[in-house]
Amino acid sequence: MADKQSKEMAKLAYDALADKKAQDIKIINIEGVSVIADYFIIASGTNHNQVQAMADSVDEALHKAGHPAKQTEGYQSANWILLDYGDIIVHVFDTENRLFYDLERIWRDGKEIQVEEL
């Protein structure tokens, strides 16, 4: 069972993405599937500027709450930005790369949950 902290982090990330008009935000509980994290949060934006703004928004919200990113990948290209916070991993895609990599299919053994369940 994901702990309270990882649920709070996932909710903060979701809200930060929604604030920047992220498209198709998915929360996938992967704790029973993998040891790398409790949740994947996947979202997409329509252009590079929006994708970077979404990543910035997540990073700012989680940092303010005392959860600095352990690692960030792909920020400059803004095709797929990965933000690793340990308990949660946030994937921010442009539309084309999200379709190409299809993480939802790869992690289909995880349970997609609604933000209200956090």
C-alpha positions in Angstrom: 0.0 0.0 0.0 1.5 3.3 -1.1 2.3 5.5 1.9 0.7 8.8 2.6 3.8 10.8 1.4 3.8 9.2 -2.0 0.1 9.8 -2.4 0.5 13.5 -1.4 3.4 13.8 -3.9 1.3 12.3 -6.7 -1.6 14.7 -5.9 0.8 17.7 -5.9 2.2 16.6 -9.2 -1.3 16.0 -10.7 -2.5 19.5 -9.6 0.7 21.2 -10.9 0.2 19.5 -14.3 -3.5 20.4 -14.4 -2.6 24.0 -13.6 -0.6 24.1 -16.8 -3.4 22.6 -18.9 -1.7 19.2 -19.3 -3.6 16.8 -21.5 -4.7 13.3 -20.5 -3.1 13.1 -17.1 -2.8 9.5 -15.9 -1.8 8.2 -12.5 -0.6 4.6 -12.5 0.0 2.8 -9.3 3.0 0.6 -10.0 4.0 -0.4 -6.4 2.8 -4.0 -7.0 4.7 -4.2 -10.3 8.0 -2.6 -9.7 10.3 -1.4 -6.9 11.4 1.7 -8.6 8.4 3.9 -7.5 4.9 3.8 -6.1 3.4 6.0 -8.9 3.9 7.0 -12.5 2.2 10.2 -13.5 2.0 10.6 -17.2 0.8 13.7 -19.1 1.3 15.5 -22.4 1.5 19.0 -23.7 1.0 20.4 -27.2 4.4 22.1 -27.7 7.9 22.3 -26.2 7.2 25.4 -24.2 4.1 23.9 -22.5 6.0 20.6 -21.8 8.7 22.6 -20.1 6.2 24.8 -18.2 4.5 21.6 -17.0 7.8 20.1 -15.8 8.7 23.4 -14.1 5.3 23.5 -12.4 5.7 20.0 -11.0 9.2 20.7 -9.8 8.3 23.9 -8.1 5.3 22.4 -6.3 7.2 19.3 -5.1 10.3 21.3 -4.2 8.2 23.7 -2.1 6.7 20.7 -0.3 10.2 19.4 0.6 10.6 16.9 -2.2 13.4 18.0 -4.6 13.9 15.9 -7.7 16.5 13.2 -7.5 17.0 13.3 -11.2 15.6 15.2 -14.3 16.1 14.0 -17.9 15.2 15.4 -21.2 14.4 19.0 -20.2 16.2 20.7 -23.0 14.7 18.7 -25.8 11.2 18.7 -24.1 10.1 15.7 -26.1 9.9 13.5 -22.9 10.9 15.0 -19.6 11.3 12.5 -16.8 11.2 13.9 -13.2 12.3 11.3 -10.6 11.2 12.0 -7.0 11.9 8.5 -5.7 8.3 7.6 -4.6 6.8 9.0 -7.8 8.1 9.4 -11.3 6.6 12.1 -13.6 6.7 11.7 -17.3 5.8 14.8 -19.4 5.6 14.2 -23.1 4.8 16.0 -26.2 1.9 14.4 -28.0 3.9 12.6 -30.6 6.4 11.0 -28.2 3.7 10.0 -25.8 2.0 8.0 -28.6 5.3 6.5 -29.7 6.5 5.3 -26.3 3.0 4.4 -25.0 4.0 4.0 -21.3 0.5 3.2 -20.4 0.7 0.0 -22.5 4.2 -0.9 -21.1 3.0 -0.5 -17.5 -0.5 -1.9 -18.0 0.1 -4.3 -15.1 -0.1 -1.3 -12.9 -3.4 0.1 -11.7 -4.6 3.3 -13.2 -6.2 5.4 -10.5 -8.1 8.6 -10.3 -6.8 11.7 -8.4 -9.7 11.4 -6.0 -8.4 8.0 -4.9 -5.1 9.6 -3.6 
